Amino acid sequence: MPPRQPSALVGGGTPWHVAVVVPARDEVELLPRCLASVVAAAERVPVPAAAHIVVVADRCVDDTEAVAATTLASASASIVRARSDSVGGARQVGVDAALRVWPPARTRRLWIAMTDADSVVPPHWLCYQLRAAARGWDAVAGAIAVTDWGDRSPRTADALTAHRRDQRRTGTAAVHGANLGIWADVLAAVGGIPAVAHSEDAGTVELMERAGRPVLRAPDLIVTTSARRSWRTPGGFSTLLDRLDSTA
């Protein structure tokens, strides 16, 4: 679907502000690397589209909050607590917190970017999304990649490649919450992020496409994520890798 002209968008034009939402549950080990990459991407965002980072500490029992505060000490950031029953709910807590950073009149053109605490975004991540927003896209759904397979089977990478090839052939390419951007008021117009235990990212994009909102699928915008076995979200990417491990 081609993008509409910016004047037809709810947000429209170049964003005034950018918020990056990062849900985290007991992520003291991987969160610093994630946030360092987000800060590097935020530093490239042009004025006046200043970026603010929101970390959602969701039911944490470790030092995730303290680690986030230390890592983001020199950045524009908020750390909020959540006790959500779902990753979708935690992401929405972050979106709601982002909306409170600026006066309501200033959130009319707020772009929300999302990633995960075990992921690393490229330096051009936010600028890529903002250029797409300025061209008229309501959302950008990028790809993810794994560079460190850890103790996974050597055949898992090949199995994932074959799985993605099948998805492309059938038109069911995955949407990843670790690499997603959307206008804040467009998100509100479709009902927000579904409060589900997994696949909230795909559910959000499905709601948008049902509403006729243009979503840019961006396989060339790649976020690196972990292949860990200690998954935080049942049914998420780690669960997929577990399944591929068992069949590889």
Secondary structure, DSSP 4 states (H G I P E B T S, - for coil): -PPPPGGGSSS-SS-SEEEEEEEESS-TTTHHHHHHHHHHHHTTSPTTSEEEEEEEEES--SSHHHHHHHHTTTSSEEEEEE--SSHHHHHHHHHHHHHTTS-GGGGTTEEEEE--TTEE--TTHHHHHHHHHHTT-SEEEEEEEES--TTS-TTHHHHHHHHHHHHHHHT-----TTSEEEEHHHHHHTTSS---SS-HHHHHHHHHHHTT--EEEEEEEEEEE---SS-SSTTSHHHHHHHHHHH-
